[in-house]
Amino acid sequence: LAIGGVMTAELLNTSIELLVSVVHPQHHPRIGQALDIAAGAVLVISLAAAAVGLIVLLPPLYGRLFGV
């Protein structure tokens, strides 16, 4: 689910970027801010997915490395 969330966010970010480039090809500061926010959303969900991965995988890895 975490990987699916990241992929969905990335696809939405890409679609927003493509749509903006067609609708308003010239640079505009507010459009740039919107694109930055969309990219930030991808970063946030990527960090959340990494946290889920650590929560799931760290205990078994710790057990194998230190025999606990």
Steps between C-alpha positions, in 0.01 A plus 500: 500500500784739578664440163164541328451832677837626383435389143156666503645825633773494237250439220281785624804729521603411147149557366486842668836595348390392152168679528665822615753488218215481247265754658760761596838441329652825627658510844279643772602518868169371637500204261854426612381499860219259415745264330733521800214413733407198286862385507504555876198273535693225322791555739276479807333177394841356403631573850189341648554189285862483615383520862255214438783297347719560804220409740434174314855395412718633781394258779571181296826645372607597850417149622709335230796731547516489879334164573229646718 
